[in-house]
Amino acid sequence: MADTSHPELDELLAAAPVPTRRPTVAALEEQLFRLLPVLDHGFVRVVDYMGDDDAIVQAARVSYGKGTKTARNDRGLIRYLIRHRHTTPFEMCELKLHVKLPIFVARQWIRHRTANVNEYSARYSILDREFYIPSAEQLAVQSTSNRQGRGDVLSADDAARVMDLLHRDATQAYDTYAGLINDDGDGNASDPESPQLARELARMNLSLNYYTQWYWKIDLHNLLHFLSLRMDAHAQYEIRVYADIIGQLTKAWVPLAWEAFEDYRLGGAFFSRRELDVLRALLKGGDPDSLLPSSGLSLRERRAFRDRLEIGPPKG
């Protein structure tokens, strides 16, 4: 069960609404400060946001207010912007999230160097005894075709053994961490006979499945790029489940932009120059088995092209 002990946010959630002149989105207002559980102890909360679909349109038109354009024209303009990769109008919208996540997921996440991040500091504070243990269906062997991914799921006996090892090692690591800090909660030594190691040093003993937290603020253009990669079926499960929840929040926030994003990015496909040459020939009745080998595409590229068009493997 995810930790809900954030009284300052709970107070904001319970507070009476405050009038504002800024544009708001009712669907996202409903989600403000609400804890959305992820994995076994993680969560996502919306802390703040700026802008909406109208803000994208206004930035693109560089006009004051909503102007005289219709909602239909707004939808068409947003689709045009995404289709032609005009990105700056989407930078006018921002989303700030409070996220609790395993450290190894945070290390993947931070590779997207396009957000403002402030992380919980284990130099100043003591980390909670909370660590991520995958469910049995998420435990798998190394993939033989993908150096980064997983292959077949472990047997029930092997999965139980792995979970026991992970739990034992994480528990032992925290016991050592707590012993090194030697803090009774008020800054005094729990054991007067033992030294109190600095928190910035004691934290090095913890494993990567321990949880950290951060505030993460990002503009919509870079958020959509993050989601296009991390919602992909090839992304690691533990970051994909966070991306899926953030995707649902984004859909509630900017529904017109999200519709275009789904159509052109999540559900769309990119073709190289050579692939387009093959595609044109196929539309004229060409045979993929004769066109692809002479296309100049590598074997891997040809397989990916077939997968995207669902035309099956070569005959014979």
Secondary structure as GFF3:
##gff-version 3
##sequence-region A 1 316
A	DSSP	alpha_helix	7	14	.	.	.	ID=ss1
A	DSSP	alpha_helix	26	29	.	.	.	ID=ss2
A	DSSP	beta_strand	36	38	.	.	.	ID=ss3
A	DSSP	beta_strand	42	50	.	.	.	ID=ss4
A	DSSP	alpha_helix	53	61	.	.	.	ID=ss5
A	DSSP	alpha_helix	71	83	.	.	.	ID=ss6
A	DSSP	three_ten_helix	88	92	.	.	.	ID=ss7
A	DSSP	beta_strand	94	102	.	.	.	ID=ss8
A	DSSP	alpha_helix	103	109	.	.	.	ID=ss9
A	DSSP	beta_strand	116	119	.	.	.	ID=ss10
A	DSSP	three_ten_helix	136	138	.	.	.	ID=ss11
A	DSSP	beta_strand	140	142	.	.	.	ID=ss12
A	DSSP	beta_strand	150	153	.	.	.	ID=ss13
A	DSSP	alpha_helix	156	181	.	.	.	ID=ss14
A	DSSP	alpha_helix	199	202	.	.	.	ID=ss15
A	DSSP	three_ten_helix	203	205	.	.	.	ID=ss16
A	DSSP	beta_strand	211	219	.	.	.	ID=ss17
A	DSSP	alpha_helix	220	230	.	.	.	ID=ss18
A	DSSP	alpha_helix	237	253	.	.	.	ID=ss19
A	DSSP	alpha_helix	255	261	.	.	.	ID=ss20
A	DSSP	pi_helix	262	266	.	.	.	ID=ss21
A	DSSP	alpha_helix	273	283	.	.	.	ID=ss22
A	DSSP	alpha_helix	288	291	.	.	.	ID=ss23
A	DSSP	three_ten_helix	292	294	.	.	.	ID=ss24
A	DSSP	alpha_helix	299	309	.	.	.	ID=ss25
###
